[in-house]
Amino acid sequence: DYPMVLNALSRECNTAPAKQIVLNAIDQYKNEKKDAKNKKRKSKVHGDDDILSMALTAQNVQECHDRYAAIKEMNAILSFQIPIKKMKKMGKPPLSTCDFYIAPMLEKIDAGGVLDGPDILEVGAILDACMKVSGWCT
């Protein structure tokens, strides 16, 4: 019945790594059963040094306690509530009538020219709009 239970568990897994852990446990069970038939039962190292490398199933009482401790730790982490500051309502973003097209002005400067009055006012309007958006974002 044990392989049937593991197969059912693998169908319930939502992630590929979780499904792979269950499939590895099925393979491990089949190999251990085959070894028992061949009377070549060897003491296996299950890699229980840490939570990330431990096998799905426990072979003794200590391994059961290790898995239970891992589950308790996961539940504690998942139940941790992060306090969320109440955020102020941002409202609509500030819009501007600027076209933000500064390429002609930059070309004029690169050619050694100087910006005239309307160009300077346009740059000022663009900078003002950028500052309003920056203030809105913070």
C-alpha positions, -999 to +999 in steps of 0.1 A: +000+000+000+029+023+006+037+030-031+000+037-037+000+063-009+032+079-023+017+080-058-014+097-045+009+122-026+028+129-058-004+138-076-012+163-049+021+181-052+019+216-067+056+221-075+081+201-095+106+198-066+080+185-042+069+159-068+105+149-073+110+143-036+080+120-035+092+102-067+126+097-051+110+082-020+091+057-043+124+048-059+141+044-026+113+022-013+115-001-044+153-003-041+151-012-004+125-038-011+146-053-038+177-053-015+157-070+012+146-098-012+183-103-023+193-103+014+218-075+007+203-051+032+228-024+038+226+004+063+217+034+042+226+070+049+195+090+044+212+124+044+194+138+074+222+163+082+199+191+074+163+198+064+171+203+027+187+169+022+166+146+044+146+119+028+108+120+027+103+091+050+119+084+084+137+052+092+138+056+130+124+077+159+150+104+157+143+109+120+106+112+129+114+139+154+137+157+128+108+158+103+083+170+129+107+198+139+111+208+103+073+209+098+069+230+130+096+254+118+079+257+084+045+264+101+060+290+123+076+307+093+044+306+073+022+319+101+045+349+108+026+380+102+045+409+087+031+442+099+021+463+070+021+501+074-010+518+063-001+536+032-014+570+022-036+572-008-015+583-037-042+597-059-037+602-096-002+607-110+007+642-119+004+648-156+020+674-177+015+689-211+053+686-218+062+663-246+095+654-230+112+654-264+146+669-257+166+654-286+166+686-307+178+706-277+206+681-270+216+682-307+218+720-305+240+718-274+262+691-289+267+713-320+280+741-298+248+761-298+230+778-269+194+772-258+172+802-264+143+814-241+116+790-252+140+760-250+150+769-215+114+773-205+107+738-220+136+723-200+123+739-169+088+725-175+102+690-180+123+692-148+093+705-129+071+676-142+099+651-133+100+665-097+062+662-094+063+626-105+093+619-081+073+635-053+042+615-061+062+582-061+077+587-026 
